[in-house]
Amino acid sequence: MAEPLRPELCIIGAGALGIALAKYTQSLGANVVLASREAAESGDNPHLNLHLAALGASAGLVSALRNGQSMGLTSVDAKVSVKAVQERAARIVEAAKAQVAPYTLAASDIEFVAGPVQFLDQRTIVVGEKQIRPRNTILALGAQWTVPPIPGLSEIDYLTPEALLENTRKLSHLLVIGGSGEAFTIAQIYARLGSMVTLVPQGDALPGFDRETVNLLLADLRREGVRVFEGAYVQSIHPRTQGTGATVAHPNGDIESLDLSHVAIAGTRHTMSDGLDLDKARVRSLPGLEALFASAALGETTNPRVRVVGYAAGMPHWQMALDHGRAVVDSLIQGQTTRRWQGSARMVATDPVIIEIGTVPDAASIAKAGYKIYRSNLAENELAQAADKARGLVKIITRANGSIVGVSAVGPGASEICSVLSLAMAAGMPIQRLGELPSPQLSYLSNIIRLVANQTTPKTVSWVDVQLRTLRKHLPW
């Protein structure tokens, strides 16, 4: 075997996250090797989210045509070609993937190697015929959907969100099992494309997101005809010659039987670490949590030379995973980082979209910490009213000094609103300054600016300033 490669950093996993971090490492002037396992790192969220957004745009147009009467138009029941809708979305995603494909690394100083990847010991990695002994290693691994232990589920051909994104047929009755953001987005898209959809989150819907914001989204989905059984559990799946049956237990004890055409799972994911021989690297998962390996904030593992990012570090949301990954690279290459990833955006790509940034505590924690809540009802926003989308909420949590702790938003313009508030958080801008921002008359942000301006305490005018003003009134010039 040839002399081992000895880079400063080896990144295992050539998905979107691994490629992005390799390019970032190279931009810091460090020598990096990117090791591909020659298989897709499932769960690369930027492409999954883009695919969902493209499908959501088509499904949204179908919904708008169906509800044209609310805009003074004749409602139209559009004829949907699921195949054509999927082909359009696939073209958009493939074009985006081409921008971050491994061959784009050829013009850089990043060394790309591909083949079966495994550890020989705590530091040595073998990729095909090549041996690598990096100073440090980052695992940027994908994640597969975890199959819930439901009796009968393994006996049917269940679908995942990725499989649904390739489906070209109309589904008569789709059951979505799981409470993830993808579960809710898929449920809404297929309902708008004409399917009957039942969503059973297997407990709470969208755990980790603000409950009030989630409840507003649930109300919207139910208005559109999605049957959401929050707090319910699928007890069993029953394979049949024609279709599939399911038994659902509701929180009040009622049992309901469902007749289905298709079943999809979209709950949680687990890290794809098979074949790496992590035991030889002395990298162990957390006790009781086989999918997680990070024992500290910057992806540290039981091996001091190996860090984890993305799913293995408990970062399923793309922007947070990217920001956290860059912080991990900073700490390894530069010895420290000032990057904050805790405030990165978390998104559910439904319509309306849910966006959260920073920390959004529950009511009890807000009261205990002495935080203040600013609430803007998007039903009162003029632009939202003009677009017939006057529903939604923006909650801004601040400290006593006005610094923003977190934001939860659902409704039209949520992404743009949170982008501005995220910038304010990063700059350390107190919320009172938002009341001074110039804004177009018709803007999703205008209500928040007026809200903050109206609640801001007027500046105290000193006695000296009052006397000077009085004096100026009597001066001849």
ZIVENGI-V792144 format. One record per backbone hydrogen bond with DSSP energy under -1.0 kcal/mol. CO is the residue of the C=O (numbers start at 1). NH is the residue of the N-H. E is the energy in kcal/mol with one decimal. If there is no record, write none. Layout:
co=CO nh=NH e=E
co=CO nh=NH e=E
//
This chain:
co=5 nh=133 e=-3.4
co=7 nh=135 e=-2.0
co=8 nh=136 e=-1.2
co=9 nh=33 e=-2.2
co=10 nh=138 e=-2.7
co=11 nh=35 e=-3.1
co=12 nh=140 e=-2.9
co=15 nh=19 e=-2.6
co=16 nh=20 e=-2.2
co=17 nh=21 e=-2.4
co=18 nh=22 e=-2.0
co=19 nh=23 e=-2.3
co=20 nh=24 e=-2.0
co=21 nh=25 e=-2.5
co=22 nh=26 e=-2.3
co=23 nh=27 e=-1.8
co=25 nh=30 e=-1.6
co=26 nh=29 e=-1.7
co=31 nh=9 e=-1.6
co=32 nh=111 e=-1.8
co=33 nh=11 e=-2.8
co=34 nh=113 e=-2.5
co=35 nh=13 e=-3.0
co=36 nh=115 e=-1.7
co=40 nh=42 e=-1.4
co=42 nh=143 e=-2.7
co=43 nh=45 e=-1.3
co=44 nh=48 e=-1.8
co=45 nh=49 e=-3.5
co=46 nh=50 e=-1.6
co=47 nh=51 e=-2.4
co=48 nh=52 e=-2.5
co=49 nh=53 e=-2.4
co=50 nh=54 e=-2.5
co=51 nh=55 e=-2.4
co=52 nh=56 e=-2.8
co=53 nh=57 e=-1.9
co=54 nh=58 e=-1.5
co=55 nh=59 e=-2.8
co=56 nh=60 e=-2.5
co=57 nh=61 e=-1.7
co=58 nh=62 e=-1.9
co=59 nh=63 e=-2.2
co=60 nh=64 e=-2.4
co=61 nh=65 e=-2.4
co=62 nh=66 e=-2.1
co=63 nh=67 e=-1.5
co=65 nh=68 e=-1.2
co=65 nh=76 e=-3.1
co=67 nh=70 e=-1.3
co=68 nh=71 e=-1.8
co=68 nh=73 e=-2.3
co=69 nh=72 e=-1.7
co=76 nh=78 e=-1.3
co=81 nh=85 e=-2.4
co=82 nh=86 e=-2.6
co=83 nh=87 e=-2.4
co=84 nh=88 e=-2.1
co=85 nh=89 e=-2.0
co=86 nh=90 e=-2.6
co=87 nh=91 e=-2.0
co=88 nh=92 e=-1.7
co=89 nh=93 e=-2.1
co=90 nh=94 e=-2.7
co=91 nh=95 e=-1.9
co=92 nh=96 e=-1.6
co=93 nh=97 e=-2.7
co=94 nh=98 e=-1.8
co=97 nh=100 e=-1.3
co=101 nh=104 e=-2.1
co=102 nh=105 e=-2.1
co=103 nh=106 e=-1.3
co=105 nh=108 e=-1.8
co=111 nh=34 e=-2.9
co=113 nh=36 e=-3.1
co=116 nh=128 e=-1.9
co=118 nh=126 e=-3.0
co=124 nh=120 e=-2.8
co=124 nh=121 e=-1.1
co=125 nh=132 e=-3.4
co=126 nh=118 e=-1.9
co=127 nh=130 e=-2.4
co=130 nh=127 e=-3.0
co=131 nh=5 e=-2.7
co=132 nh=125 e=-2.9
co=136 nh=10 e=-1.9
co=137 nh=307 e=-2.9
co=138 nh=12 e=-2.8
co=139 nh=309 e=-2.0
co=142 nh=272 e=-2.6
co=144 nh=270 e=-2.7
co=148 nh=150 e=-2.4
co=150 nh=153 e=-2.2
co=151 nh=237 e=-3.0
co=152 nh=155 e=-1.1
co=153 nh=156 e=-1.5
co=156 nh=158 e=-1.5
co=159 nh=265 e=-2.6
co=160 nh=164 e=-2.4
co=161 nh=165 e=-1.6
co=163 nh=166 e=-1.3
co=172 nh=196 e=-2.0
co=173 nh=261 e=-2.7
co=173 nh=262 e=-1.9
co=174 nh=198 e=-2.6
co=175 nh=264 e=-3.0
co=176 nh=200 e=-2.7
co=177 nh=266 e=-3.2
co=179 nh=206 e=-1.4
co=180 nh=184 e=-1.6
co=181 nh=185 e=-2.3
co=182 nh=186 e=-2.8
co=183 nh=187 e=-2.1
co=184 nh=188 e=-2.1
co=185 nh=189 e=-2.4
co=186 nh=190 e=-2.5
co=187 nh=191 e=-1.8
co=188 nh=192 e=-2.4
co=189 nh=193 e=-1.6
co=190 nh=195 e=-2.7
co=191 nh=194 e=-1.2
co=196 nh=174 e=-2.8
co=197 nh=227 e=-2.4
co=198 nh=176 e=-2.9
co=199 nh=229 e=-2.7
co=200 nh=178 e=-2.5
co=203 nh=231 e=-2.4
co=206 nh=209 e=-1.9
co=210 nh=214 e=-2.3
co=211 nh=215 e=-2.6
co=212 nh=216 e=-1.5
co=213 nh=217 e=-1.6
co=214 nh=218 e=-2.7
co=215 nh=219 e=-2.1
co=216 nh=220 e=-1.7
co=217 nh=221 e=-2.5
co=218 nh=222 e=-2.5
co=219 nh=223 e=-1.8
co=220 nh=224 e=-1.4
co=221 nh=226 e=-2.2
co=222 nh=225 e=-1.1
co=227 nh=199 e=-3.5
co=229 nh=232 e=-1.6
co=232 nh=203 e=-1.0
co=233 nh=249 e=-3.0
co=236 nh=247 e=-2.4
co=238 nh=245 e=-2.7
co=243 nh=240 e=-1.2
co=244 nh=260 e=-3.4
co=245 nh=238 e=-3.2
co=246 nh=258 e=-2.8
co=247 nh=235 e=-2.7
co=247 nh=236 e=-1.2
co=248 nh=256 e=-2.8
co=249 nh=233 e=-2.1
co=250 nh=253 e=-2.1
co=254 nh=250 e=-3.1
co=256 nh=248 e=-3.1
co=258 nh=246 e=-1.6
co=260 nh=244 e=-2.3
co=262 nh=175 e=-2.3
co=263 nh=159 e=-2.8
co=264 nh=177 e=-3.0
co=266 nh=180 e=-1.4
co=268 nh=146 e=-3.2
co=270 nh=144 e=-2.3
co=271 nh=273 e=-1.4
co=273 nh=276 e=-1.5
co=276 nh=119 e=-2.6
co=278 nh=283 e=-2.5
co=286 nh=289 e=-2.5
co=289 nh=292 e=-1.3
co=292 nh=286 e=-2.5
co=296 nh=299 e=-1.2
co=299 nh=308 e=-1.7
co=300 nh=295 e=-3.4
co=303 nh=306 e=-2.1
co=305 nh=137 e=-2.7
co=307 nh=139 e=-2.6
co=310 nh=313 e=-1.5
co=310 nh=315 e=-2.3
co=311 nh=314 e=-2.1
co=312 nh=293 e=-2.9
co=312 nh=294 e=-1.2
co=317 nh=321 e=-2.7
co=318 nh=322 e=-2.7
co=319 nh=323 e=-2.5
co=320 nh=324 e=-2.7
co=321 nh=325 e=-2.5
co=322 nh=326 e=-2.2
co=323 nh=327 e=-1.8
co=324 nh=328 e=-2.2
co=325 nh=329 e=-2.3
co=326 nh=330 e=-2.6
co=327 nh=331 e=-2.3
co=328 nh=332 e=-1.7
co=329 nh=333 e=-2.8
co=330 nh=334 e=-2.8
co=341 nh=344 e=-1.9
co=346 nh=356 e=-2.3
co=348 nh=350 e=-1.5
co=348 nh=354 e=-2.0
co=353 nh=411 e=-1.4
co=354 nh=348 e=-2.3
co=355 nh=409 e=-2.6
co=356 nh=346 e=-2.6
co=357 nh=407 e=-2.5
co=362 nh=366 e=-2.3
co=363 nh=367 e=-2.3
co=364 nh=368 e=-2.2
co=365 nh=369 e=-2.2
co=366 nh=371 e=-2.0
co=372 nh=398 e=-2.7
co=374 nh=396 e=-2.8
co=376 nh=394 e=-1.9
co=377 nh=380 e=-1.9
co=378 nh=381 e=-1.3
co=381 nh=385 e=-2.1
co=382 nh=386 e=-2.3
co=383 nh=387 e=-1.6
co=384 nh=389 e=-3.2
co=385 nh=388 e=-1.3
co=389 nh=391 e=-2.6
co=392 nh=378 e=-1.5
co=393 nh=410 e=-2.4
co=394 nh=376 e=-2.5
co=395 nh=408 e=-2.1
co=396 nh=374 e=-2.8
co=397 nh=405 e=-3.3
co=397 nh=406 e=-1.5
co=398 nh=372 e=-2.5
co=399 nh=402 e=-1.7
co=402 nh=431 e=-2.7
co=403 nh=399 e=-2.6
co=405 nh=359 e=-2.1
co=406 nh=397 e=-2.8
co=407 nh=357 e=-2.1
co=408 nh=395 e=-3.0
co=409 nh=355 e=-2.5
co=410 nh=393 e=-2.3
co=411 nh=414 e=-1.6
co=413 nh=417 e=-2.7
co=414 nh=418 e=-2.5
co=415 nh=419 e=-1.7
co=416 nh=420 e=-1.8
co=417 nh=421 e=-2.2
co=418 nh=422 e=-2.5
co=419 nh=423 e=-1.8
co=420 nh=424 e=-2.0
co=421 nh=425 e=-2.2
co=422 nh=426 e=-2.5
co=423 nh=427 e=-2.0
co=424 nh=429 e=-2.6
co=425 nh=428 e=-1.2
co=430 nh=433 e=-1.8
co=431 nh=434 e=-1.3
co=433 nh=436 e=-1.7
co=434 nh=437 e=-1.5
co=445 nh=449 e=-2.0
co=446 nh=450 e=-2.4
co=447 nh=451 e=-2.6
co=448 nh=452 e=-2.7
co=449 nh=453 e=-2.4
co=450 nh=454 e=-2.5
co=451 nh=455 e=-1.4
co=462 nh=466 e=-1.7
co=463 nh=467 e=-2.1
co=464 nh=468 e=-2.3
co=465 nh=469 e=-2.0
co=466 nh=470 e=-2.0
co=467 nh=471 e=-2.2
co=468 nh=472 e=-2.2
co=469 nh=473 e=-1.4
co=471 nh=474 e=-1.1
//
